[in-house]
Amino acid sequence: MNRWPLWAVLTPGEPARLERRIRAALMLEEDEEDGKEPSFEIIPGSGRYHAIVGTDPGDVGAEFQIAKDLSLEVAEPVYAIERANDPWAVTSWRNGTLEVLEVSPDGLAKSLGCPLPGSEKASSRAARRPLRKVAVVEGVLAQEAIRVLEEDAGESFTSGRYRLEDTPRGLLIASGTGDIGYADITVSERFPHATAYAVIASPDLDEFYVTVRRGGEGVEEFAQPPAEFPRLPVVSEIKGERSPERILAALGIPAEWFRNE
């Protein structure tokens, strides 16, 4: 795996079974059939825990759902680490219940016997190239989205968890942490008539990815630089635009939302 891992899950389990579970969670069954290299790697640990690390910006946020699902199958906690942003987000999951941790992700991984790749350069790289995710959903209002997101989470949202704003171009979904997780997918699933545009980008927009979803399913993607192994049909423009700046303008997303605060 050549690229910098953007997310990780630390979990007990048998590596071969974990690989099958992650392929299913990331919908990579077709890649396996086509012989494509997966966008994640299982790194066996020295004890019960193993590290699952991923490099595809389009998968950022998947680590939370993966950790939640795996936590329902084991007695020990399962940990999710989101490394795309600065600061990193570290969460612990027990029986599907989330707890936010204030710990060093590398220290946690080492203590579990499964150190993360690139740990010695982690701080400088994460601070230099954080990726943030923002979405626009056409055909859905903020109050409708809040209702389904709270239903999916099983609880009311705390202030600042999501930033939802109705605009002439659609519903903007952002987060103070820079990562909206699965919010765009959840809204897309619950409102199958809507079209969702999930944008993941670096502060200077030299890494820029757009996934278009309908009914919760990805239908096409735009990537700059081009993805080595695209999982969806690739398009050369979004809303008739080809540059990141003009695509953001067409979607009504302020470019400054991707910059460090």
C-alpha positions, -999 to 999 in steps of 0.1 A, spaced: 0 0 0 18 31 -13 -6 59 -2 -9 75 32 -36 56 52 -66 79 58 -85 57 82 -81 27 104 -100 2 125 -84 -17 153 -102 -49 161 -99 -85 174 -108 -111 148 -94 -136 123 -77 -116 95 -92 -136 66 -127 -132 80 -121 -95 86 -110 -90 50 -142 -105 37 -162 -83 60 -144 -51 49 -148 -60 12 -185 -63 17 -187 -31 38 -169 -12 11 -187 -29 -17 -155 -43 -32 -168 -77 -43 -164 -67 -80 -129 -56 -75 -120 -90 -61 -136 -106 -92 -117 -83 -115 -84 -88 -97 -80 -52 -87 -59 -42 -57 -82 -33 -28 -81 2 -12 -75 -13 23 -51 -36 40 -52 -59 70 -21 -56 91 -18 -85 115 -10 -75 151 12 -93 176 -18 -101 198 -56 -103 195 -59 -70 177 -53 -63 141 -53 -31 121 -74 -24 90 -62 6 72 -76 23 41 -63 49 16 -93 58 -6 -106 92 2 -141 80 -9 -141 55 20 -133 81 47 -162 78 73 -166 41 66 -144 33 95 -171 43 120 -198 20 106 -172 -8 102 -162 -4 139 -198 -2 150 -207 -34 132 -177 -54 143 -182 -43 179 -215 -62 179 -196 -94 173 -167 -93 199 -165 -87 236 -136 -63 234 -139 -27 222 -133 -19 186 -115 14 177 -120 36 147 -93 62 137 -100 89 112 -66 102 100 -77 124 71 -82 155 92 -63 173 119 -69 166 147 -75 129 142 -108 114 155 -105 84 177 -136 65 188 -143 33 208 -172 11 201 -188 -15 224 -219 -33 214 -226 -6 188 -223 22 213 -199 51 205 -174 68 229 -151 96 217 -115 91 231 -89 118 238 -59 95 231 -30 93 207 -40 71 178 -5 58 174 -1 52 211 -34 33 212 -24 12 182 10 4 196 -5 -5 230 -28 -31 212 1 -46 194 -8 -33 159 11 -1 151 -1 20 122 20 24 91 38 57 88 35 65 125 69 82 127 57 108 102 21 110 112 18 144 128 35 163 100 17 146 72 -17 148 87 -13 184 95 0 191 60 -27 173 39 -60 170 59 -90 160 38 -125 173 46 -158 161 34 -189 182 25 -220 172 7 -248 188 -13 -281 169 -16 -307 181 -41 -344 176 -33 -341 174 5 -346 201 32 -325 205 64 -354 195 87 -361 164 67 -324 154 69 -321 161 106 -351 138 112 -337 108 93 -302 113 107 -314 114 143 -336 83 136 -306 65 122 -284 75 151 -312 67 177 -305 100 195 -308 137 191 -277 155 178 -256 177 199 -250 212 187 -222 214 161 -223 177 151 -236 186 117 -240 219 99 -271 216 77 -281 246 55 -308 250 29 -295 268 -2 -308 274 -37 -286 246 -50 -297 221 -23 -290 210 12 -254 216 24 -241 190 49 -209 198 67 -193 192 101 -172 210 126 -148 181 126 -144 182 88 -160 148 84 -197 141 79 -192 103 80 -221 85 64 -246 114 67 -248 119 29 -253 82 23 -280 80 50 -299 109 36 -295 95 0 -309 61 11 -339 76 29 -347 100 0 -341 79 -31 -354 107 -54 -326 130 -43 -292 134 -59 -263 137 -35 -228 151 -43 -202 142 -17 -170 162 -20 -137 152 -3 -108 176 -8 -76 189 6 -73 226 16 -56 236 -16 -79 214 -37 -51 195 -53 -68 164 -41 -104 165 -51 -130 138 -52 -168 139 -59 -191 109 -55 -226 112 -70 -252 90 -52 -289 82 -58 -308 59 -35 -277 55 -13 -257 40 -42 -228 56 -59 -235 61 -96 -204 80 -108 -173 97 -95 -149 125 -104 -113 124 -91 -84 147 -93 -58 132 -95 -75 103 -113 -81 72 -91 -59 43 -100 -87 18 -94 -121 36 -97 -150 17 -83 -177 37 -101 -181 50 -137 -157 80 -140 -169 114 -153 -148 143 -165 -171 170 -152 -197 178 -125 -225 202 -133 -207 210 -166 -175 221 -148 -141 204 -148 -120 223 -123 -124 219 -85 -130 256 -79 -157 258 -105 -173 225 -94 -175 238 -59 -191 271 -71 -216 251 -92 -226 231 -61 -227 261 -39 -200 249 -15 -176 276 -2 -140 266 -10 -129 279 24 -148 251 41 -119 228 32 -92 250 46 -78 245 81 -95 265 108 
